[in-house]
Amino acid sequence: MVATKRKRRADLAVQAKKPKRNEKDAKPLSKSPVKAEEVEEEERDRIPGPVCKGKWKNKERILIFSSRGINFRTRHLMQDLRTLMPHSKADTKMDRKDKLFVINEVCEMKNCNKCIYFEAKKKQDLYMWLSNSPHGPSAKFLVQNIHTLAELKLTGNCLKGSRPLLSFDPAFDELSHYTLLKELLIQIFSTPRYHPKSQPFVDHVFTFTILDNRIWFRNFQIIEEDAALVEIGPRFVLNLIKIFQGSFGGPTLYENPHYQSPNMHRRIIRSITAAKYKEKQQVKDVQKLRKKEPKTILPHDPTEDVFVIPAEEKPLEIQWVKPEPKVDLQARKKRIYKRQRKMKQKMNSGNAK
């Protein structure tokens, strides 16, 4: 009984010690219904997010960045790919002195399992690495014929964050190295379903076409009325160099025999122009030598003068009388006679008075 009484007294003491609310604390309570109304209005005006009834299972994340020394066109292309791929992430430019294996650590820090890396060389050549980090495989391409969204100004348009269709050339299934590239491109360029930043619409298509031993990338809008295609951009061409087993290195799985490096291409062009110049110089030297050579004097041919008709000789005439001068009629008309001079003098004297 004593213990229960002590407990009751302790509860009463705690209730008595509770601090009273100040007037300042009481004021917000009076304004609470007004704030609740404001919150309700904000919720009404808020734009609803994308409809997502399923669960985001495919956790593909793409890291898109480049090395130092890229030009403005590459920077715009990189930004266009980031806008088209909502599951991509960006990072600062990597120093040229760093080795490519460092990219695997960057992907791990950014929580990315795929990577698109743009490598610039000599401020004019651009290479693209597509890699499955950190185990591989990876592929190295030479990027050619780059045209960005801002440059093309095409009529096509699509919703930002919408999921694309991927269209591949039938030639991708014929050769083994193209089949490997197809799987790598599918995993990189396809937006995962129910991704938080994606929209639940399919209104554009990425096409990968093989022509002239190169992969041509195009982006088209799908028009709802008749399912026609209108190009949006960007567009570029990938010339395959090598496929590696690891990520950014390792044993070589495939090497393109048709690949020609940009340095070799420029060297061939220079050699062609130099050959044209050398040919012109040789022609000039031959002409100079021909001029210096002594001319061969042919013997006189007696039959040359067979058809020559001698001209008639006119008798010499000596003119003893001086020829009469020719009369110039125009000069005679311009001549001023005495009568006209006197008339002009009178006129001038009259005007002077």
C-alpha positions in Angstrom: 0.0 0.0 0.0 2.8 2.4 0.9 4.6 1.7 -2.5 1.4 2.5 -4.5 0.8 5.7 -2.6 4.4 6.8 -3.3 3.9 6.1 -7.0 0.7 8.2 -7.1 2.3 11.1 -5.3 5.3 11.0 -7.7 2.9 11.1 -10.7 1.1 14.1 -9.2 4.4 15.9 -8.6 5.4 15.3 -12.2 2.1 16.7 -13.4 2.5 19.7 -11.1 6.0 20.4 -12.4 5.0 20.6 -16.1 5.9 24.1 -17.4 3.0 26.3 -18.5 2.9 27.4 -22.1 3.9 31.0 -22.8 1.9 33.4 -24.8 4.5 33.1 -27.6 4.0 29.4 -27.8 0.3 29.8 -27.8 0.3 32.1 -30.9 1.4 29.6 -33.5 -1.5 27.3 -32.4 -4.0 30.0 -33.5 -2.3 30.2 -36.9 -2.1 26.4 -37.4 -5.4 26.2 -39.5 -4.1 28.9 -41.8 -0.9 27.0 -42.4 -2.8 23.8 -43.0 -4.8 25.5 -45.7 -1.6 26.8 -47.4 -0.1 23.3 -47.4 -3.3 22.0 -49.0 -3.1 24.7 -51.8 0.5 23.9 -52.4 -0.3 20.2 -52.8 -3.0 21.0 -55.3 -0.7 23.2 -57.4 2.2 20.7 -57.3 2.9 19.0 -60.6 2.6 15.2 -60.1 5.6 13.1 -60.9 5.9 10.4 -63.5 3.4 7.6 -63.1 5.3 4.6 -61.7 3.3 1.6 -60.7 6.1 -0.9 -60.9 9.4 -1.3 -59.1 12.8 -0.1 -60.4 14.8 -3.3 -60.7 17.4 -2.6 -63.5 19.9 -0.4 -61.7 22.0 0.5 -64.7 23.9 3.8 -64.3 26.1 5.3 -67.0 29.0 7.6 -66.3 29.6 10.1 -69.2 32.6 12.3 -69.1 35.8 13.1 -71.0 39.5 14.0 -70.9 40.9 17.4 -71.0 41.5 19.1 -74.4 38.1 18.4 -76.1 36.6 21.0 -78.4 33.2 22.7 -78.2 31.6 20.1 -80.6 32.5 17.2 -78.3 31.3 19.1 -75.2 27.9 19.7 -76.9 27.7 16.0 -78.0 28.4 14.9 -74.5 25.7 17.2 -73.1 23.2 15.9 -75.7 23.8 12.3 -74.7 23.3 13.2 -71.0 19.9 14.8 -71.8 18.8 11.8 -73.9 19.9 9.3 -71.2 18.2 10.1 -67.8 20.1 7.3 -66.1 23.5 8.9 -66.8 25.8 10.7 -64.4 28.5 13.4 -65.0 32.0 13.9 -63.6 34.8 16.3 -64.0 37.3 16.0 -66.8 40.1 13.5 -66.4 43.8 14.5 -66.7 45.6 13.1 -69.7 48.5 11.9 -67.6 46.2 9.5 -65.6 45.9 5.9 -66.8 42.6 4.6 -68.1 42.4 2.1 -65.3 41.6 5.0 -62.9 38.2 5.3 -64.6 37.1 2.0 -63.0 37.7 3.6 -59.5 35.7 6.7 -60.6 32.8 4.5 -61.7 32.9 2.7 -58.4 32.8 6.0 -56.4 29.9 7.3 -58.6 28.1 3.9 -58.2 28.0 3.4 -62.0 28.4 0.0 -63.8 28.8 1.4 -67.4 30.9 4.2 -68.8 31.1 6.4 -71.9 34.5 8.1 -72.0 35.5 10.6 -74.7 39.3 10.8 -75.2 40.7 13.7 -77.2 44.1 13.6 -78.9 45.9 16.4 -80.8 42.9 18.6 -80.4 41.4 17.2 -83.6 40.9 13.4 -83.1 38.1 12.1 -80.8 38.0 8.5 -79.4 35.0 7.0 -77.5 35.3 4.2 -75.0 32.3 2.0 -74.2 33.0 -0.1 -71.1 31.3 -2.4 -68.7 33.0 -1.5 -65.4 34.8 -3.1 -63.7 35.0 -6.5 -65.3 34.7 -5.7 -69.0 34.4 -6.0 -71.9 35.2 -2.6 -73.4 35.4 -1.2 -77.0 37.3 1.7 -78.4 35.9 3.7 -81.4 37.0 6.6 -83.5 34.2 9.2 -83.6 33.6 10.9 -87.0 31.1 13.2 -88.6 29.7 14.7 -85.4 26.6 16.8 -85.6 25.0 18.1 -82.4 21.4 19.0 -81.6 22.1 22.8 -81.7 23.9 22.5 -85.0 21.3 20.4 -86.9 18.2 22.4 -86.0 15.9 19.6 -87.1 12.1 19.6 -86.8 12.0 16.4 -84.6 11.3 16.7 -80.9 10.8 14.3 -78.0 9.9 14.4 -74.3 12.9 14.8 -72.0 13.5 11.6 -70.0 11.3 9.4 -72.2 12.5 5.8 -72.9 13.8 5.1 -76.4 13.4 2.1 -78.7 16.6 0.6 -80.0 16.8 -0.4 -83.6 19.7 -2.5 -84.9 20.8 -3.4 -88.3 20.4 -7.2 -89.2 24.2 -7.3 -89.8 24.7 -7.1 -86.0 23.6 -10.8 -85.8 25.8 -12.1 -88.6 29.3 -11.6 -87.0 30.3 -12.4 -83.4 32.1 -9.1 -82.6 29.0 -7.1 -83.8 26.8 -9.3 -81.5 29.0 -8.4 -78.6 28.8 -4.7 -79.4 25.0 -5.0 -79.8 24.6 -6.3 -76.2 27.0 -3.6 -74.9 25.0 -0.9 -76.7 21.7 -2.2 -75.4 22.9 -2.1 -71.8 24.3 1.4 -72.2 21.7 3.3 -74.3 18.4 1.6 -73.1 16.8 3.6 -70.2 15.8 1.2 -67.3 12.1 0.7 -66.8 10.6 2.6 -63.9 13.7 4.7 -63.5 12.9 7.7 -61.1 14.1 10.3 -63.7 12.5 8.6 -66.7 9.0 9.2 -68.2 6.6 6.4 -69.0 6.5 7.2 -72.7 8.1 5.8 -75.8 8.3 8.6 -78.4 11.7 8.2 -80.1 14.0 5.6 -81.4 17.8 5.1 -81.5 19.0 3.5 -84.7 22.4 1.7 -85.1 23.2 0.9 -88.7 26.4 -0.8 -90.1 27.6 0.7 -93.4 31.2 0.9 -94.8 32.5 -1.1 -91.7 31.2 1.7 -89.4 28.3 2.1 -87.0 26.0 5.0 -87.8 24.0 6.5 -84.9 20.7 8.4 -85.5 17.9 9.6 -83.2 14.3 9.8 -84.7 11.0 11.0 -83.3 8.0 8.7 -83.7 5.0 10.7 -84.8 1.7 9.4 -83.3 -0.5 10.0 -86.3 1.1 7.7 -88.9 4.2 6.4 -87.0 6.5 8.3 -89.4 10.0 9.1 -88.3 11.5 12.6 -88.0 15.1 13.1 -87.1 15.9 14.8 -83.9 19.7 14.5 -83.5 22.5 14.2 -82.6 24.2 12.0 -85.2 27.7 10.6 -85.3 29.7 7.6 -86.8 31.7 5.1 -84.8 34.7 3.4 -86.4 35.6 0.4 -84.4 39.3 0.0 -83.5 39.5 -2.8 -80.9 37.5 -4.8 -78.4 39.2 -5.7 -75.1 38.3 -8.4 -72.6 38.7 -6.2 -69.6 37.5 -2.7 -68.7 39.8 -0.1 -70.5 42.4 -2.8 -71.2 43.2 -6.4 -71.1 43.5 -9.1 -73.8 42.4 -8.0 -77.3 39.3 -9.9 -78.4 38.9 -8.3 -81.9 40.9 -5.8 -83.9 39.4 -4.1 -87.0 41.6 -4.9 -90.1 39.8 -2.0 -92.1 40.7 0.6 -89.5 43.0 3.4 -90.6 44.4 5.8 -88.0 43.8 9.6 -88.5 47.6 10.1 -88.6 47.9 7.6 -91.5 45.0 9.2 -93.3 46.5 12.7 -93.1 49.9 11.3 -94.2 48.4 9.7 -97.3 46.7 13.0 -98.2 50.0 14.9 -97.8 51.8 12.3 -99.9 49.2 12.7 -102.7 49.6 16.4 -102.8 53.4 16.2 -102.6 53.3 13.7 -105.6 51.3 16.2 -107.7 53.8 18.9 -106.9 56.8 16.7 -107.7 55.2 15.7 -111.1 54.8 19.4 -112.0 58.4 20.1 -111.1 59.7 17.1 -113.2 57.8 18.4 -116.2 59.3 21.9 -115.8 62.8 20.3 -115.5 62.3 18.3 -118.7 61.2 21.4 -120.6 64.3 23.3 -119.4 66.6 20.5 -120.6 65.0 20.4 -124.0 65.6 24.2 -124.4 69.3 23.8 -123.6 69.9 21.0 -126.0 71.5 22.1 -129.4 69.1 22.2 -132.2 69.8 19.7 -135.0 70.2 21.4 -138.4 68.6 19.4 -141.1 70.2 19.3 -144.6 68.6 21.5 -147.3 65.9 19.7 -149.2 65.9 20.7 -152.9 62.2 19.9 -153.3 61.2 22.6 -150.8 61.1 25.4 -153.4 59.0 23.5 -155.9 55.7 25.2 -155.1 57.1 28.6 -154.3 55.9 31.3 -156.7 58.3 34.2 -157.1 56.8 37.7 -156.6 56.6 40.1 -159.6 59.4 42.7 -159.5 58.0 46.3 -159.8 60.1 48.9 -161.6 61.7 51.6 -159.4 60.0 55.0 -159.7 61.8 58.2 -158.6 59.4 61.0 -157.7 60.8 64.4 -158.6 57.8 66.6 -157.9 56.6 67.4 -154.3 53.2 65.9 -153.6 50.3 68.3 -153.1 49.2 68.6 -149.4 45.9 67.1 -148.5 43.0 69.5 -147.7 41.6 69.2 -144.3 37.9 70.2 -144.5 37.3 70.2 -140.8 40.2 72.5 -140.1 38.9 74.9 -142.8 35.5 75.0 -141.1 37.1 75.9 -137.7 39.2 78.7 -139.3 38.1 82.2 -138.2 38.1 84.8 -141.0 38.9 88.6 -140.6 35.2 89.5 -140.8 34.3 87.3 -137.9 37.2 88.6 -135.8 36.1 92.2 -136.3 32.5 91.3 -135.3 33.7 89.6 -132.1 35.9 92.6 -131.2 32.9 95.0 -131.6 30.7 92.7 -129.5 33.3 92.6 -126.7 33.9 96.4 -126.7 30.1 97.0 -126.5 29.7 94.7 -123.5 32.6 96.4 -121.8 30.9 99.9 -122.1 
